[in-house]
Amino acid sequence: MKQNGNLNDFIAEYLGPLIRYDSEKGRQLLLTLKQYLTLCCSKQETASALFIVRQTLYHRLDKIEGLLGKDCLLPEKRVAIELALYAYEYMHGSLI
């Protein structure tokens, strides 16, 4: 997948809006999403791990939902998003 470009297409399909937003605005939505999913969607633990207040986390999660869609945490889409995050890290290095 890496050699024929399919991996980049997969990443772009599921994370493209976040990647563009982070690039344009200098934000950390990809990192926020990665931590949030890694910590089993615990808002308190995620805010603590990112050294931000929970209100900032809520704002970021709202922005992520706005960019990826309200269904982004439904099981079938969440699995694809998590796989795309791992693929992104494989291609570009660790987010954390």
C-alpha positions as CSV (number, residue, x, y, z in Angstrom):
1,M,0.0,0.0,0.0
2,K,2.8,2.4,0.8
3,Q,4.5,1.9,-2.6
4,N,1.5,2.3,-4.8
5,G,0.0,5.3,-3.0
6,N,-3.1,3.5,-1.6
7,L,-2.0,4.2,2.0
8,N,-1.9,7.9,1.4
9,D,-5.3,7.8,-0.2
10,F,-6.7,5.9,2.8
11,I,-5.2,8.4,5.2
12,A,-6.6,11.3,3.2
13,E,-10.0,9.8,3.0
14,Y,-10.4,9.5,6.8
15,L,-8.0,12.2,8.2
16,G,-7.7,14.6,5.3
17,P,-9.7,17.4,6.9
18,L,-7.8,17.2,10.2
19,I,-4.4,17.1,8.4
20,R,-5.3,20.2,6.3
21,Y,-6.7,22.0,9.4
22,D,-3.7,21.3,11.5
23,S,-1.4,22.4,8.6
24,E,-3.3,25.6,7.9
25,K,-4.0,26.7,11.5
26,G,-1.0,25.2,13.3
27,R,-3.3,23.2,15.6
28,Q,-3.0,19.7,17.1
29,L,-6.3,18.0,16.3
30,L,-4.6,14.8,15.0
31,L,-2.7,14.5,18.3
32,T,-5.8,15.2,20.3
33,L,-7.8,12.6,18.4
34,K,-5.0,10.0,18.8
35,Q,-4.7,10.6,22.5
36,Y,-8.5,10.6,23.0
37,L,-8.9,7.2,21.2
38,T,-5.8,5.8,22.9
39,L,-7.3,6.6,26.3
40,C,-10.6,5.0,25.5
41,C,-12.4,8.3,25.0
42,S,-11.8,9.5,28.5
43,K,-12.0,13.2,28.4
44,Q,-10.4,13.7,31.8
45,E,-7.4,11.5,31.0
46,T,-7.0,13.0,27.6
47,A,-7.0,16.6,28.9
48,S,-4.4,15.6,31.5
49,A,-2.2,13.8,29.0
50,L,-2.3,16.8,26.7
51,F,-1.7,19.3,29.5
52,I,-4.8,21.2,28.6
53,V,-8.0,22.1,30.5
54,R,-11.1,20.0,29.7
55,Q,-12.9,23.0,28.1
56,T,-10.1,23.2,25.6
57,L,-10.4,19.5,24.9
58,Y,-14.2,19.9,24.4
59,H,-13.6,22.6,21.9
60,R,-11.1,20.5,20.0
61,L,-13.4,17.5,20.0
62,D,-16.2,19.6,18.7
63,K,-13.9,20.8,15.9
64,I,-12.8,17.2,15.1
65,E,-16.5,16.2,14.9
66,G,-17.2,19.1,12.6
67,L,-14.4,18.2,10.3
68,L,-14.8,14.4,10.3
69,G,-18.6,14.2,10.8
70,K,-20.9,13.4,13.7
71,D,-20.5,9.7,13.0
72,C,-16.8,9.7,13.5
73,L,-16.9,7.7,16.7
74,L,-19.4,5.1,15.6
75,P,-17.7,1.7,15.8
76,E,-17.2,1.0,12.0
77,K,-15.9,4.5,11.2
78,R,-13.8,4.7,14.4
79,V,-11.9,1.5,13.5
80,A,-11.1,3.0,10.1
81,I,-10.0,6.3,11.7
82,E,-7.8,4.5,14.2
83,L,-6.2,2.5,11.3
84,A,-5.7,5.8,9.4
85,L,-4.0,7.3,12.4
86,Y,-1.6,4.4,12.7
87,A,-1.0,4.6,8.9
88,Y,-0.3,8.3,9.2
89,E,2.3,7.6,12.0
90,Y,3.8,4.9,9.9
91,M,4.3,7.3,7.0
92,H,5.2,10.5,9.0
93,G,6.4,9.4,12.4
94,S,4.8,9.3,15.8
95,L,2.3,12.0,16.8
96,I,3.0,11.6,20.5
